Amino acid sequence: MNKLQRKLVRDLAASKGLILAVAVVIFLGVALFGASFMGYQNLKSSYDYSYERLRFADFTVKVGEAPSNAVEELEVIPGVAAVTGRVNTDIALELPGDDGKRVEARVISLPSGERAAVNDVKVEEGSYFQGDDGNVLLVEKSFAKHHELNPGDTVSLTVDDQEISFRIAGIVTSPEYIWAAKSRQEILVSPETFGVVFVSQDTVSELVGKPSINEFCFLIDEGADRDSIIAQVEDELVPYGVMEVVTREEQPSYAALEQDLEGFGAMAAAFPLLFLSVGALATYILLTRIVHSQRAQIGLMRAIGYSRRQVLVHYLSFALVIGIIGALSGAIAGYLLSEVITNFYIGFLGLPFTKIEMQWLAVAEGIFIGILPCIVAGILPAYSASRISPAEAMRTPPPATGRKILLERLFPFLTRLSSLWKIPLRNIFRNRRRSLYTVIGVTFGVSLILVSAGMMDSVEALIDFQFNDIQRYDAQVTFAQPQPIALVDEVNGWDEVEEAQPVLQIPIRLEHGEKTYFTFVMGLSPDSELYGLHSTGGGQVAVSDERILLSEGLRKTLDIDAGDVITLRSSFAFQQVEVAGFVKQPLGSFGYVTVEQAQELAGGQDIISGLMLNVKPEYIDTIREKANQIPATASVELTAETKGEIDEMMDLGMAIMWVMLAFGATLAFAIVFTTVTVNILERRREIATMRTLGEGKIRIAGMITVENLLLGLAGLIPGILLGYGLALYYFRLMQTDMFSFDLVIFPTTYVLTAGVVIFIMLISQLPGIRQVNRLNLAQMTKEQAT
Amino acid sequence: MSKPASGEKDNSLLQLEDVSRSYQMGQVEVKALIRVTLDIVRGEFIVILGPSGSGKTTLLNLIGGIDSPSSGKITVDGIEITALDEKGLTGYRRNHIGFIFQFFNLIPTLTAKENVEFAAELVEKPGDVLEVLELVGLKERANHYPSELSGGEQQRVAIARAMVKDPPILLCDEPTGELDFETGKHILAAMRRINEVNRKTVLLVTHNTAIGDIAHRVIRLRSGEIVEVRQNPSPADPQELRW
């Protein structure tokens, strides 16, 4: 090690606190990048691998009813690699146990002998169908886990009012239900009320008495034109009544996971950028300070014969070391964190297959993006160091120019302030660039904290809105088959029930011009109090005849506005109605009409598909049992229970938000610590002089605090604005027909964020103040000014 | 004290011809040095005297190649340094000049020995670091950091640092300015020894007129101009100085 390198090592050691603070920012940026990027890659390749292994469909076509041999006509369409025909229907399922708990089961048929060519399942426990083994079924893993179902247990399906017992042969995972969403409208559905089971095609045919199917799943050749294949398929299937085509991208589980992945991707790009730019800023501040304080040393180096290049490389090495420390440790932490995230996800989702590879390229990228900003930030100060004229560097620099600041000229009363206020004010404007960096650091810190806190608030507000303002009922009973509307009066007569209101949910295609959307319309009573409809413009609205209310997400999807006419097409009828307006609907996108109008769409019968109940508090625990006495009951959803389930599902997201919050706070700490400490270091001589003149330690600490608080306050407002803007941008990215939630930031969050940042500022100035208190006054006042 | 062979053309080490240096300070042009012409021979001990602002440090900086004249020519050992580019100047400083400053300018994070090595590493054939430290009487304190040394000791490290490169010229800017009387005299004695024993040409800048007595030649500056050049036929022993 030559002496220049030794000097570097010792200088670094002398400023280790500051060096570490800046390295921490780089560390956070690289760790965040590594965790999100590698997590993204791990999950993406695991998803893709699962899709590939289980031959996940490129698209699926739902029809009314078709003979099972219809598959043969489709297989020969050029570009079609494989087709599977199957039955896909929702049936009430009774779970084992004495309480006769029922849930809505999605029953999907699979080939009896060989495995499905498209949308196969992976048997996790037990076995696949094995020939003549009677009525058996396979249960999707997350549902089985929730209800503690095991191979060998018995459940029963209600077919044509008959309960038929099935033995569970195996527990399986399916590429279509990695995220067990019921539909695009029901992405967050509790396994308490919904589950997926698979039965053999032969069993289904036996049960319904004919070998018919209602869904075709397609895999296409690589490079084939999917749209034209879909068009041909639709033509072939016209006789069977094409109801809906769902592409892979629209498939609920795929779409939900994809959206989540996109979130990861966005995080992998946006947040590390924020950290690394702050890291670059901090490196610049620190290195400028080091160069400034070593002016005389630089002059000496140049005077005794060190070249400009040697000086440049020497000072650039400071930045390089910061970059290397931050980037290497960040890359390791990022890798470990990505493992944690990946394993957590894999455990949470129960992926059929996983594919985790060591991503050396991502690690290298992380190291590169960690070091690069430091080098870039270091070039300017290092270059200026190399250009310092040795003769000048060794002269005592003239004192910094002092004058009245603009504020004082504008507000003369400021000049009459005590020095406790006047000195901090002037200091702020004396080194405007430094003050600006502090403000920028605080701004970024505040915005990161606010984005994370805003996400948490919004999710909380969303759940609150969904379960307190929309779903105002205590329980919802869903029937396997439509029931007569007279049932409403009957249930209203139950002792347990305070109020029962009807709901009729009909699958429907919404058409506006070229745009179509497959969803449900919900028929509600105009005076429905148990299902809240809230206009996007504010205030409550109700359904009315001949008009439809749409979820706000559909405004964009269908390119439609209030007053426009929309076509509603069901299996039985079609109507043209006016769009009355849009309602807030965070989860899914629906249409809302009157029960009567929905009945017309259902073929003109006086039926309902479910009941919303307000239950007397003392009966809340027994209402499920009571409602299950209605033979057609498919499931009874208790709002409180579902809310609990959803809260649990949201925990994952919340954990990530907490991590982000901690990162934001650390960032604020690191930048404030750096600028404050540098500010204090730079003024050591001046402060020592003040102390010599008789200023007390407390007053000096007061001045430092006033200065920092003023800068903190200056950063607070832009930080809040930036944070709000970032959160809004992030939310806009997330808006789809599946999720549409408003950005909500509670007033207390603003106060808390401000409080946290002010607290961080106060804490981070402590080391600097401590140093001031330990100054050797005699030495400092005698030392050559730097 | 042996006298250098002044006037002999081949013994001439340093020539300044009509050298001027002016700075722009805001609206004002400051003329730090005005048409200075000077010839210095090998082995000379020169003291440049003058009040603050007279241009003596500027003169030293120009000779040391850390500043460039506005006009005029400086030749050192046959090299016209005013014609050198940045790289050439760095090489010149590396091989021809040893600087000693008023504020010592030691690297605080390096020990005395390391400070000397810091300079030694710049040249192909440096002197032995410990020998040089012994020469200035600091061998025992070699592993101490600047903060652990007295002012005089720090200045002796600075001299060792200048000496280790074995340059023909030592430029000393107020080397005793920060030292007490006794220590200052020790430092001057060390320089004198280096001039005599090691045959180094020494240019010493000071405002302290008493120090002029130890020089072969005293050059007095005022307002950027040479106002007096005085030969000193019998330079005094530094220990005899009084101020």
Interface residues (C-beta under 8 A of the other chain):
Chain A: N2 K3 L4 R6 K7 R10 D11 A13 A14 A296 Q297 G299 L300 R302 A303 I304 G305 Y306 S307 R308 S389 P390 A391 M394 R395 Q784
Chain B: T57 T58 N61 G64 I66 D67 E86 K87 T90 G91 R93 R94 N95 I97 G98 F99 F101 F103 N105 I107 T109 L110 E114 N115 E117 F118 A119 E121 L122 V123 R161 A162 K165 D173
